[in-house]
Amino acid sequence: MQVWKASIQLVKEVYSITGKFPATEGFGLTEQIRKAAVSIPSNIAEGQGRNSPKEFRQFLAIALGSVAEVETQLIIAREIDYVSNGEINPLLILLDDIRKMAKALANSLR
C-alpha cells in the first residue's frame, strides 16, 4: 500500500530530524513525535490485517489522528526553535499526502 510506504518514510525522516533535538528532550517532545509517527504505519498495518472493511476504516481513523498529532508536534518544535521551516516543510507536505491517501482509502472501503 502506498500510504503505508509513505508513512514508513515519514517515520525515518522523523527519527532523523528529532535526532537533532536537544538531549534534554529525549523523554519529552522527541519521544512524543516518534511514538505518534510510528503509530501511523502500525495502525495502517493492523487495520489491513483485520477481518472487515469497517475495522480497517477504524484503524485508518486512528492513523489519521496520529497524523494530526505529528503535525502539531512538528509545529511546536518549529515554534520553540528546534527545527526550521525548511526542515519541517517537507515533512508537513508528506503528512498532508498521507492524510489524503488514508482518507481516500477509508472512503474506498465504504
C-alpha positions as CSV (number, residue, x, y, z in Angstrom):
1,M,0.0,0.0,0.0
2,Q,1.3,3.4,-1.0
3,V,0.0,5.1,2.2
4,W,1.9,2.6,4.4
5,K,5.1,3.1,2.4
6,A,4.8,6.9,2.7
7,S,4.2,6.6,6.4
8,I,7.3,4.4,6.8
9,Q,9.3,7.1,5.0
10,L,7.8,9.7,7.4
11,V,9.0,7.6,10.4
12,K,12.5,7.5,9.0
13,E,12.5,11.3,8.5
14,V,11.0,12.0,11.9
15,Y,13.7,9.9,13.6
16,S,16.4,11.8,11.6
17,I,15.0,15.3,12.5
18,T,14.3,14.5,16.1
19,G,17.8,13.2,16.5
20,K,18.9,16.8,16.3
21,F,16.7,17.9,19.2
22,P,18.4,18.8,22.5
23,A,19.3,15.8,24.6
24,T,17.0,17.2,27.3
25,E,14.1,16.4,25.0
26,G,14.9,12.7,24.9
27,F,11.8,11.8,27.0
28,G,9.7,14.8,26.0
29,L,8.9,16.1,22.6
30,T,11.3,13.7,20.8
31,E,9.6,10.6,22.3
32,Q,6.1,12.0,21.7
33,I,6.8,12.8,18.0
34,R,8.4,9.4,17.4
35,K,5.7,7.5,19.1
36,A,2.9,9.3,17.1
37,A,4.8,8.8,13.8
38,V,5.4,5.1,14.4
39,S,1.7,4.7,15.2
40,I,0.7,5.8,11.7
41,P,2.1,2.8,9.7
42,S,1.4,0.5,12.6
43,N,-2.3,1.3,12.6
44,I,-2.5,1.0,8.9
45,A,-0.9,-2.4,9.0
46,E,-3.1,-3.6,11.9
47,G,-6.2,-2.4,10.1
48,Q,-5.2,-4.2,6.9
49,G,-4.8,-7.4,8.9
50,R,-8.3,-7.2,10.4
51,N,-11.3,-9.1,9.2
52,S,-13.6,-6.4,7.9
53,P,-13.5,-3.1,6.0
54,K,-15.3,-1.5,9.0
55,E,-12.4,-2.4,11.3
56,F,-9.9,-1.3,8.7
57,R,-11.6,2.1,8.5
58,Q,-11.4,2.4,12.3
59,F,-7.7,1.8,12.3
60,L,-7.3,4.3,9.4
61,A,-9.1,6.8,11.5
62,I,-6.7,6.2,14.4
63,A,-3.8,6.7,12.0
64,L,-5.3,10.0,10.8
65,G,-5.4,11.1,14.4
66,S,-1.7,10.3,14.7
67,V,-1.1,12.3,11.5
68,A,-2.6,15.4,13.2
69,E,-0.6,14.7,16.3
70,V,2.7,14.6,14.5
71,E,1.8,17.7,12.5
72,T,1.0,19.6,15.7
73,Q,4.2,18.4,17.4
74,L,6.4,19.4,14.5
75,I,4.8,22.9,14.5
76,I,5.6,23.1,18.3
77,A,9.2,22.1,17.6
78,R,9.4,24.8,15.0
79,E,7.9,27.4,17.4
80,I,10.4,26.6,20.1
81,D,13.3,26.7,17.5
82,Y,14.2,23.1,17.5
83,V,13.7,23.0,13.7
84,S,13.4,25.5,10.9
85,N,10.7,25.8,8.3
86,G,13.0,24.4,5.7
87,E,13.5,21.3,7.8
88,I,9.8,20.6,8.6
89,N,8.1,21.8,5.4
90,P,8.9,18.6,3.5
91,L,7.5,16.6,6.5
92,L,4.4,18.6,6.6
93,I,3.8,18.0,2.9
94,L,4.4,14.3,3.4
95,L,1.9,14.3,6.3
96,D,-0.7,16.0,4.1
97,D,-0.1,13.4,1.4
98,I,-0.5,10.6,3.9
99,R,-3.7,12.2,5.2
100,K,-5.2,12.4,1.7
101,M,-4.2,8.8,0.9
102,A,-5.6,7.4,4.1
103,K,-8.9,9.3,3.7
104,A,-9.2,8.1,0.1
105,L,-8.5,4.5,1.2
106,A,-11.1,4.8,4.0
107,N,-13.7,6.1,1.6
108,S,-13.0,3.3,-0.8
109,L,-13.8,0.8,1.9
110,R,-17.4,2.0,2.3
